Amino acid sequence: MKKSKGRKDAKKRLQKKYSKKSIISKKDKNRTLSRAGHKNGRSLRGVKREEYIGVFMTTSRGFGFVRSESFEDDVFIPGSRTMGALGGDEVRFVLTGGRDERLDGEVTEIMRRNDELIIGRLCDAQTYVRRNGRRTPVRAFDFVPDSNKRINFTVRISQGAARGAEVGDRVAVKILEYPTRTSFAVGRVERIFGDAEDPSSAVSAILFSSGITTEFDKDVIAEAAALSSPGEKEIMHRLDLRDEIVFTIDSEYAKDLDDAISVKRIEDGWMLGVHIADVSHYVKSQSATDREAMRRGTSVYYPGSVIPMLPEALSNGLCSLNADSEKLTLSAIIRLDKGGEIVSCEVRESVIASSARGVYKEFNAILDKSADSALKKKYPKPVIDMLKESVKLYKVLKRRADKRGCFELESGEAVIMLDELGYPCGIERVERGESERLIEQFMLCANEAVARLTCARAISGVYRIHEKPDSEKCAVLLQYAENLGIDIKKLRLRADRLGPKEMQKILACAKEAGVGRAVSEVLLRSMMKARYAPSAVGHYGLALEFYSHFTSPIRRYADLVLHRQLKRALAKGEKLCYNRDKDTLDASVCPVSDRISEACEAANEGELRAMSAERAIDDIYKAYYMKDREGEEFDAIIVSVTSFGFFAELDNTCEGLVPVSSLGGVGSYDETHMRLTDVYGREFTVGMRVRVCLEDVDLSVGKLTFSLLVSDED
């Protein structure tokens, strides 16, 4: 598109519109700074300025921002006024003025340095030393940080301080001396991840930065190796299910099989058995393995790999419910009526021998009748018969979930396939089949039933809670949905009365209008984060009053702790059962212990750590996959809008930024309606379909940059 007088006029109108606005601190309405930097009508010059404390955040372009509790918005710090502050440093600063709706400031003191290691790569450099009165060149390295990191100056590293690293290696560096006007910063290599061009080095760096360790200490490995399969004495007191039809269903790549199922039709409904690996039999409280599992909090999954919470001798061996092997389990025997409502639940120590190791893809083929003859013969007929009965129960449970208001977000989850060298060779959006949904509903049912049981028996437990969203965020969601054409008034929706059923209606209308993915993204941002807690306060997203995590003790610490609580009660001779017609549920009577609270915090921290690392690793692999496609054009959908541009997602789930600088350089952002307007008056909102060109791929941090393609009519 050619630059024209119309474009210049539009740009001037936007600049004029926003240049007259004053900057007002949200926390102090009495202080007003105009563009000229006046305070209550007086110049700031010669006036003692009030100092504030905050955390500095840098950018790759030299300037930065300070986040402070004194102001709702971040304060802009020009590159000439940072005093050499780095990202994460605690600083003292003053306000110097403002522009448009932005506060400007100046760093006056660096109070505390952020001593975290910095990830980047080594480049060749040369430095000089004085020898016999002459300047002699010696080999050295310059350190270039990954583009989203917190320094923007050169760090010089001597050959000795490189500790064996070579040019092109991705490394973690500690800054020993900060730069002055006459000298470089000086650093030392603390960790070498390998060739920076290899995605595995980026993955290793992400895991290191996230505090995720890939290896187990020797004492943990030795402790796990010393464990052995149970003898007949241990099995004698357990519920013996070895002759029953019990089977697992999981991914073809899974090795840590921690849940198996059995389904039986009875006169007035179904009997569902959910049999979970009895990890607590092997991992004792306060043991070396337990302390390590608590520190990790969860297993970490990313393309081609898993970092288990437990040593492989347990996760893939003793505890994994492999077919045709006798395994110790904790079984939830759940009785359901014809409508899928939980009538009763009993938890028993048990022993099983899985009849088959079911694979999602294969069971889906059997259910949709696309399986070939060889696949049909692979599984015993009793297993296939039970699978078909399981589908009937699944459909009943799904109807029950829909009826109570459980809503399902459209996911952008993808499967990233790697070649033999570890490079991404394909990306496919995840499409869940009937067997995946079946297992999901059975696990949800077991988690709900066990949560009811722990509450009925007043057992100190671990609950999975999801609190009701804030009404202000709900109002933003409704406004956004209305902008997309969803008739809020017809649906009788109000922000202060937005329950799960109302959310379900919004998603159904959005899906019908073809904007389900976009609305799911906004709805997700409106939600509170699900977490673990020692008290049951309900799960908003699932529309359940009582909910726990019972079904994955191999990979989630919260489940392991809940198992221990149940087994402690069993050890006292208590019968662990819940009956809908006899028991009254009152969450307030459940005791809360310090140990359980500590375990919940550890589980929450581990989950957040793992989720952050998994997403960052996915971004790295997606960037490597897209690197050779720079310059290509794609159809995309806008999934997020900000003041600095909008993010667009391709059909293969790869996501990138269309910066406001590529839209004319000036834009107007309406946060309430989540809308960005460029200099031409074009409006961009979540859910819009756009055509983009891939301009740049940053492999170091997994970032894609797009430009917007426009037609002649535009």
Buried (B, 14 or more C-beta within 10 A) or exposed (E): EEEEEEBEEBBEEBEEEBEEBEBBBEEEEEEBBBBEBBBEEEEBEEEEBEEBBBBBBBBEEEBBBBEBEBBEBBBBBBEEBBBBBBBBBBBBBBBBBBBBEBBBBBBBEBEEEBEBBBBBBBEEBEBEEEEEEEEEEEEBBBBBBBBBBBBBBBBBBBEEBBEEBEBBBBBBBBBEEBBEEEEBBBBBBBBBBBEBEBBBBBBBBBBBBBEBEEEBBEEBBEBBEEBEEBEEEEBEEBBBBBEBBBBBBBEEEBBBBBBBBBBEEEEEBBBBBBBBBBBBBBBEBEBBBBBBBBBBBBBBBBBBBBBBBBBBBBBBBBBBBBBEEEBBBBBBBBBBBEEBEBBBBBBBBBBBBBBBBBBBEBBBBBBEEEBEEEBBEBBEEEBBEBBEBBBEBBBBBBEBBBEBBBBBBBBBEBEBBBEEEBBBEEBEEEEEBBBBBBBBBBBBBBBBBBBBBBBBBEBBBBBBBBBBBEEEBBBBBBBBBBBBEBEBEEBEBEBEEBEBBBBBBBBBBBBEBEBBBBBBBBBEBBBBEBBBBBBBBBBBBBBBBBBBBBBBBBBBBBBBBBBBBBBBBBEEEEEBBBBBEEBEBEBEEBEEEEBBBEBBBBBBBBBBBBBBBBEBBBBBBBBBBBBEBEEEEBEBBBBBBBEEBBBBBBEBBBBBBBBBEBBBEBBBBEEEBBBBBBBBEBBBBBBBEBBBBBBEBBBBBBBBBBBBEEEEEE
